[in-house]
Amino acid sequence: MVWGWRRRIRDLTARLSCNQMLFSYRVRMKFLVDRMLGKLAKGLRMLGYDAVYYQGEDLQQLIQWARREGRVILTRNTKLIPKRPEDRILRVKDDHPSRQLRELIQTGMIALSEEKLFSRCLLCNAPLTEIPRSEAEGKVPDFIYYNHDLFFQCPQCKRIYWKGSHQGNMQKWVEELFQTPLQNGT
């Protein structure tokens, strides 16, 4: 009887410390998204999360990559099982990207960070860097160049981003997702 009580306390303490760890790291959390969840990877990048999209089929390679870089694996694959205590694998149940993100919000895996919003390349996941307006000339449509002052570029694929109407639409989507109005109109 006493041993059962101690085990329950130990399990509860382990769960609490795990939840506290998730809460403190969720804004910095890095993900490895398997090939079944490509749109989820793009959504996480839009929110500013480091989300690598793994398109391979080798589950062992996926697990080793996650271990090497300290990433949480997001998958819909029911055959993918943690083999070691450090393996962090989360099975995403829904098949719609917005509901998948909401599922991650509800489990406490992700949180809204307005500073990180729209800070990563949607294609290759690299953090965007601000570039001088003059560097965008000739690389974006003239209308965009003459009507915008702030440009960002992916250092990897060289894609250029700016705050246009598409970002306003994405911002509305994020507000609906988190059911929170954004303060600074990011």
Backbone as numpy.savetxt, mean C-alpha at the origin, in Angstrom:
# Nx Ny Nz CAx CAy CAz Cx Cy Cz
-6.16 -26.48 35.33 -6.98 -25.29 35.33 -6.11 -24.03 35.33
-5.11 -23.99 36.20 -4.22 -22.84 36.29 -3.44 -22.67 34.99
-2.98 -23.80 34.42 -2.18 -23.72 33.20 -3.00 -23.17 32.03
-4.25 -23.56 31.94 -5.12 -23.04 30.87 -5.29 -21.53 30.98
-5.44 -21.05 32.20 -5.59 -19.60 32.43 -4.32 -18.87 31.99
-3.15 -19.41 32.36 -1.88 -18.78 31.99 -1.69 -18.77 30.47
-2.09 -19.84 29.82 -1.97 -19.91 28.37 -2.86 -18.84 27.72
-4.08 -18.68 28.22 -4.97 -17.66 27.66 -4.40 -16.27 27.85
-3.81 -15.99 29.01 -3.18 -14.69 29.26 -2.00 -14.48 28.30
-1.19 -15.52 28.15 -0.03 -15.43 27.25 -0.50 -15.19 25.81
-1.53 -15.90 25.36 -2.05 -15.71 24.01 -2.62 -14.31 23.83
-3.36 -13.82 24.83 -3.93 -12.48 24.76 -2.83 -11.44 24.71
-1.79 -11.60 25.53 -0.66 -10.67 25.53 0.03 -10.67 24.18
0.21 -11.85 23.60 0.85 -11.94 22.27 0.00 -11.23 21.23
-1.32 -11.42 21.28 -2.21 -10.76 20.32 -2.17 -9.25 20.50
-2.21 -8.79 21.76 -2.18 -7.35 22.01 -0.88 -6.74 21.52
0.25 -7.39 21.81 1.52 -6.82 21.38 1.61 -6.84 19.86
1.05 -7.86 19.22 1.02 -7.92 17.76 0.17 -6.78 17.21
-1.00 -6.54 17.81 -1.87 -5.44 17.36 -1.20 -4.09 17.57
-0.51 -3.91 18.71 0.20 -2.66 18.95 1.30 -2.46 17.92
2.01 -3.55 17.60 3.07 -3.48 16.61 2.47 -3.10 15.24
1.36 -3.72 14.88 0.71 -3.39 13.61 0.28 -1.94 13.59
-0.29 -1.46 14.68 -0.75 -0.08 14.74 0.40 0.89 14.54
1.53 0.63 15.20 2.65 1.57 15.12 3.38 1.50 13.78
3.31 0.37 13.11 4.04 0.23 11.85 3.17 0.32 10.61
1.86 0.39 10.75 1.00 0.27 9.57 1.21 1.37 8.55
1.61 2.56 8.98 1.85 3.62 8.01 3.13 3.34 7.22
4.09 2.63 7.83 5.35 2.30 7.16 5.35 0.89 6.58
4.28 0.16 6.72 4.22 -1.23 6.32 4.52 -1.40 4.83
5.27 -2.45 4.52 5.61 -2.76 3.14 4.89 -4.05 2.76
4.37 -4.06 1.55 3.58 -5.21 1.10 4.22 -5.88 -0.12
3.96 -7.17 -0.24 4.28 -7.93 -1.43 2.95 -8.53 -1.88
2.45 -8.02 -2.99 1.11 -8.37 -3.46 1.25 -9.40 -4.57
0.56 -10.53 -4.43 0.73 -11.58 -5.44 -0.07 -11.26 -6.70
0.11 -12.10 -7.71 -0.42 -11.83 -9.04 -1.94 -11.80 -9.12
-2.63 -12.25 -8.10 -4.09 -12.22 -8.09 -4.64 -10.85 -7.70
-3.76 -9.94 -7.23 -4.23 -8.69 -6.63 -3.54 -7.45 -7.23
-3.38 -7.41 -8.54 -2.68 -6.30 -9.19 -3.32 -4.94 -8.95
-4.64 -4.86 -9.00 -5.33 -3.58 -8.78 -5.21 -3.13 -7.32
-5.14 -4.08 -6.41 -4.92 -3.75 -5.00 -3.55 -3.11 -4.83
-2.54 -3.65 -5.51 -1.18 -3.07 -5.44 -1.21 -1.61 -5.90
-1.91 -1.33 -6.96 -2.01 0.04 -7.48 -2.72 0.95 -6.47
-3.78 0.44 -5.86 -4.51 1.22 -4.84 -3.65 1.52 -3.63
-2.86 0.54 -3.19 -1.95 0.76 -2.06 -0.90 1.80 -2.41
-0.38 1.76 -3.62 0.61 2.75 -4.06 -0.01 4.15 -4.07
-1.26 4.24 -4.51 -1.94 5.53 -4.53 -2.03 6.10 -3.11
-2.20 5.23 -2.14 -2.28 5.64 -0.74 -0.91 5.90 -0.13
0.16 5.64 -0.90 1.50 5.92 -0.44 2.23 4.73 0.17
1.66 3.53 0.04 2.29 2.34 0.59 3.26 1.71 -0.40
4.34 1.18 0.12 5.31 0.44 -0.66 4.69 -0.92 -0.95
4.22 -1.12 -2.19 3.51 -2.35 -2.56 4.11 -2.93 -3.84
4.95 -3.94 -3.67 5.56 -4.61 -4.82 4.55 -5.61 -5.37
4.41 -5.63 -6.69 3.49 -6.55 -7.35 4.29 -7.73 -7.89
4.07 -8.90 -7.32 4.78 -10.12 -7.73 3.92 -10.86 -8.75
4.42 -10.99 -9.98 3.65 -11.63 -11.03 4.05 -13.08 -11.28
5.03 -13.57 -10.53 5.49 -14.95 -10.70 4.52 -15.95 -10.09
4.84 -17.22 -10.32 4.00 -18.31 -9.80 4.67 -19.09 -8.68
5.96 -18.88 -8.46 6.72 -19.64 -7.47 6.43 -19.10 -6.06
5.65 -19.86 -5.29 5.26 -19.42 -3.94 6.45 -19.35 -2.99
7.41 -20.25 -3.16 8.59 -20.24 -2.30 9.40 -18.96 -2.53
9.54 -18.56 -3.79 10.25 -17.33 -4.11 9.52 -16.12 -3.52
8.20 -16.13 -3.57 7.38 -15.06 -2.99 7.65 -14.95 -1.49
7.64 -16.07 -0.79 7.86 -16.08 0.65 9.28 -15.61 0.99
10.27 -16.07 0.23 11.66 -15.67 0.49 11.83 -14.17 0.28
11.22 -13.62 -0.75 11.30 -12.18 -1.03 10.70 -11.40 0.14
9.53 -11.84 0.61 8.88 -11.17 1.73 9.75 -11.22 2.99
10.36 -12.35 3.25 11.25 -12.49 4.42 12.45 -11.56 4.29
13.06 -11.55 3.11 14.28 -10.76 2.88 14.03 -9.27 3.09
12.85 -8.78 2.65 12.57 -7.35 2.72 11.59 -6.97 3.83
11.19 -7.92 4.66 10.28 -7.63 5.77 8.91 -7.17 5.29
8.38 -7.82 4.28 7.10 -7.44 3.70 5.97 -8.37 4.14
4.76 -7.83 4.14 3.56 -8.61 4.40 3.05 -9.08 3.04
2.81 -10.37 2.92 2.27 -10.91 1.67 0.76 -10.76 1.68
0.22 -10.19 0.61 -1.22 -10.10 0.42 -1.57 -11.05 -0.71
-2.52 -11.93 -0.47 -2.87 -12.94 -1.46 -4.33 -13.35 -1.34
-4.82 -14.01 -2.37 -6.13 -14.66 -2.30 -5.92 -16.17 -2.34
-4.68 -16.60 -2.44 -4.33 -18.01 -2.56 -4.50 -18.71 -1.21
-5.38 -19.68 -1.16 -5.63 -20.40 0.09 -4.55 -21.44 0.39
-3.69 -21.74 -0.59 -2.63 -22.73 -0.39 -1.37 -22.11 0.22
-1.31 -20.81 0.25 -0.13 -20.13 0.79 -0.25 -20.07 2.32
0.63 -20.80 2.99 0.57 -20.92 4.45 1.91 -20.46 5.04
1.87 -19.69 6.16 3.12 -19.30 6.81 3.88 -20.54 7.30
5.16 -20.58 7.03 5.99 -21.72 7.45 6.85 -21.38 8.67
7.08 -20.10 8.89 7.89 -19.63 10.02 7.13 -18.52 10.74
7.49 -18.26 12.00 6.81 -17.19 12.75 6.94 -15.82 12.09
8.05 -15.56 11.39 8.24 -14.24 10.78 7.46 -14.07 9.47
6.87 -15.15 8.96 6.08 -15.06 7.73 4.76 -14.37 8.04
4.55 -13.24 7.38 3.30 -12.50 7.57 2.51 -12.57 6.27
1.44 -13.33 6.30 0.61 -13.56 5.11 -0.82 -13.21 5.47
-1.41 -12.34 4.66 -2.81 -11.98 4.88 -3.61 -12.38 3.65
-4.60 -13.21 3.86 -5.50 -13.60 2.78 -6.59 -12.56 2.63
-6.68 -12.01 1.45 -7.71 -11.01 1.14 -8.91 -11.78 0.61
-10.06 -11.52 1.20 -11.25 -12.32 0.86 -12.02 -11.76 -0.34
-12.15 -10.46 -0.41 -12.98 -9.84 -1.46 -12.26 -9.83 -2.80
-13.03 -9.76 -3.88 -12.40 -9.71 -5.19 -12.53 -8.34 -5.87
-13.09 -7.35 -5.21 -13.18 -6.00 -5.76 -12.12 -5.12 -5.08
-11.28 -4.40 -5.86 -10.17 -3.63 -5.27 -10.55 -2.65 -4.16
-11.64 -1.92 -4.32 -12.04 -0.97 -3.26 -12.41 -1.70 -1.97
-13.12 -2.80 -2.12 -13.50 -3.57 -0.93 -12.29 -4.27 -0.33
-11.32 -4.63 -1.17 -10.08 -5.21 -0.64 -9.34 -4.20 0.23
-9.26 -2.96 -0.25 -8.63 -1.90 0.54 -9.39 -1.66 1.84
-10.70 -1.65 1.75 -11.51 -1.46 2.96 -11.28 -2.61 3.94
-11.08 -3.81 3.43 -10.78 -4.96 4.27 -9.45 -4.74 5.01
-8.45 -4.19 4.32 -7.17 -3.89 4.96 -7.30 -2.78 5.99
-8.17 -1.83 5.74 -8.43 -0.75 6.71 -9.06 -1.34 7.97
-10.06 -2.19 7.77 -10.78 -2.77 8.90 -9.91 -3.70 9.74
-8.93 -4.36 9.12 -8.04 -5.23 9.89 -6.91 -4.44 10.53
-6.81 -3.15 10.25 -5.78 -2.31 10.84 -4.44 -2.39 10.12
-4.42 -2.97 8.93 -3.16 -3.10 8.19 -2.74 -1.78 7.55
-3.70 -0.96 7.18 -3.37 0.33 6.57 -4.16 1.44 7.24
-3.61 2.64 7.14 -4.26 3.83 7.68 -4.03 4.97 6.70
-4.84 5.98 6.79 -4.70 7.13 5.91 -3.60 8.04 6.42
-2.66 8.35 5.55 -1.59 9.30 5.85 -1.56 10.31 4.71
-2.10 11.50 4.97 -2.21 12.50 3.91 -0.86 12.91 3.36
0.20 12.84 4.18 1.53 13.21 3.69 2.02 12.21 2.65
1.61 10.95 2.77 2.09 9.91 1.86 1.19 9.72 0.64
-0.01 10.28 0.69 -0.99 10.11 -0.39 -0.40 10.59 -1.72
-0.52 9.80 -2.76 -0.05 10.11 -4.12 1.46 10.37 -4.15
2.22 9.65 -3.34 3.66 9.88 -3.25 4.49 8.79 -3.93
3.82 7.78 -4.52 4.55 6.70 -5.18 4.09 6.55 -6.62
4.98 6.04 -7.46 4.62 5.77 -8.86 3.62 4.62 -8.89
2.54 4.82 -9.61 1.51 3.79 -9.68 1.97 2.59 -10.52
2.93 2.81 -11.40 3.42 1.73 -12.27 4.52 0.90 -11.64
5.55 1.56 -11.08 6.71 0.79 -10.62 6.97 0.91 -9.12
6.16 1.63 -8.38 6.21 1.65 -6.92 7.29 2.55 -6.33
8.12 3.19 -7.13 9.19 4.03 -6.59 8.62 5.31 -6.00
9.24 5.85 -4.94 8.79 7.14 -4.39 9.02 8.25 -5.43
8.03 9.13 -5.58 8.14 10.22 -6.53 9.01 11.34 -5.97
9.69 12.04 -6.86 10.49 13.19 -6.45 9.99 14.43 -7.19
9.96 15.53 -6.48 9.53 16.79 -7.10 10.62 17.23 -8.08
10.19 17.72 -9.24 11.14 18.21 -10.23 10.82 19.66 -10.56
11.82 20.42 -10.99 11.55 21.80 -11.40 10.60 21.81 -12.61
9.79 22.81 -12.69 8.81 22.93 -13.76 9.49 22.86 -15.13
10.66 23.45 -15.23 11.38 23.48 -16.51 11.71 22.07 -17.02
11.91 21.10 -16.10 12.20 19.73 -16.51 10.99 19.03 -17.11
9.81 19.50 -16.80 8.59 18.89 -17.34 8.26 19.40 -18.75
8.86 20.52 -19.13 8.57 21.11 -20.44 8.95 20.14 -21.55
8.03 19.94 -22.48 8.23 19.02 -23.59 7.95 17.57 -23.24
7.77 17.27 -21.95 7.51 15.90 -21.52 6.05 15.69 -21.10
5.33 16.81 -20.97 3.90 16.77 -20.66 3.20 17.61 -21.73
1.91 17.41 -21.93 1.20 18.25 -22.91 1.35 19.74 -22.56
1.43 20.59 -23.59 1.61 22.03 -23.38 0.57 22.62 -22.45
-0.68 22.24 -22.63 -1.76 22.74 -21.78 -1.47 22.46 -20.31
-0.99 21.27 -20.03 -0.65 20.88 -18.65 0.53 21.71 -18.16
1.54 21.84 -18.99 2.74 22.58 -18.59 2.40 24.03 -18.24
1.56 24.68 -19.03 1.25 26.09 -18.80 0.22 26.32 -17.70
-0.49 25.29 -17.28 -1.51 25.45 -16.25 -1.16 24.83 -14.90
0.03 24.26 -14.80 0.44 23.66 -13.53 1.86 24.10 -13.18
2.10 24.24 -11.89 3.42 24.67 -11.43 4.21 23.54 -10.76
3.51 22.54 -10.27 4.14 21.50 -9.47 4.12 20.18 -10.22
5.32 19.59 -10.40 5.45 18.31 -11.10 6.31 17.36 -10.28
5.98 16.07 -10.41 6.72 15.01 -9.73 7.10 13.97 -10.77
8.24 13.32 -10.53 8.69 12.31 -11.49 9.12 11.05 -10.76
8.87 9.93 -11.41 9.36 8.66 -10.91 10.81 8.52 -11.35
11.72 8.32 -10.41 13.13 8.19 -10.78 13.44 6.91 -11.54
12.53 5.94 -11.47 12.75 4.66 -12.13 12.25 4.65 -13.57
10.96 4.91 -13.77 10.38 4.83 -15.11 10.28 6.19 -15.80
10.58 7.27 -15.06 10.60 8.65 -15.58 9.21 9.21 -15.90
8.16 8.52 -15.48 6.80 9.03 -15.69 6.63 10.30 -14.86
5.93 11.29 -15.41 5.72 12.57 -14.72 4.26 12.66 -14.26
4.11 13.13 -13.03 2.79 13.29 -12.41 2.57 14.76 -12.06
1.29 15.17 -12.05 0.91 16.51 -11.63 -0.48 16.44 -11.01
-0.83 17.48 -10.31 -2.14 17.51 -9.65 -3.17 18.02 -10.65
-3.89 17.09 -11.25 -4.91 17.44 -12.23 -6.27 17.00 -11.75
-7.24 17.04 -12.65 -8.61 16.65 -12.27 -8.65 15.17 -11.87
-7.79 14.35 -12.46 -7.74 12.94 -12.09 -7.38 12.77 -10.61
-6.53 13.64 -10.10 -6.16 13.53 -8.68 -7.34 13.92 -7.80
-8.13 14.90 -8.24 -9.34 15.26 -7.50 -10.30 14.08 -7.41
-10.44 13.35 -8.52 -11.30 12.16 -8.53 -10.75 11.08 -7.61
-9.43 10.89 -7.62 -8.81 9.90 -6.73 -8.97 10.31 -5.28
-8.90 11.62 -5.01 -9.06 12.11 -3.64 -10.45 11.80 -3.14
-11.47 12.00 -3.99 -12.85 11.67 -3.60 -12.98 10.18 -3.29
-12.32 9.38 -4.11 -12.34 7.93 -3.90 -11.71 7.58 -2.56
-10.59 8.22 -2.22 -9.91 7.96 -0.94 -10.81 8.39 0.22
-11.45 9.54 0.09 -12.36 10.01 1.15 -13.50 9.02 1.37
-14.05 8.48 0.29 -15.12 7.49 0.42 -14.59 6.21 1.05
-13.39 5.82 0.65 -12.77 4.61 1.16 -12.59 4.68 2.67
-12.04 5.79 3.15 -11.79 5.96 4.58 -12.94 6.65 5.29
-13.92 7.12 4.51 -15.07 7.86 5.04 -14.62 9.02 5.91
-13.58 9.73 5.40 -12.98 10.87 6.10 -12.64 11.95 5.09
-13.14 13.18 5.26 -12.72 14.24 4.35 -11.25 14.60 4.57
-10.52 14.80 3.48 -9.12 15.18 3.58 -9.00 16.65 3.92
-8.04 16.99 4.77 -7.90 18.34 5.29 -7.27 19.30 4.30
-6.16 18.92 3.70 -5.40 19.89 2.92 -5.63 19.82 1.41
-6.62 19.07 0.98 -6.90 19.00 -0.45 -5.75 18.46 -1.25
-4.97 17.61 -0.65 -3.75 17.01 -1.18 -3.66 17.10 -2.68
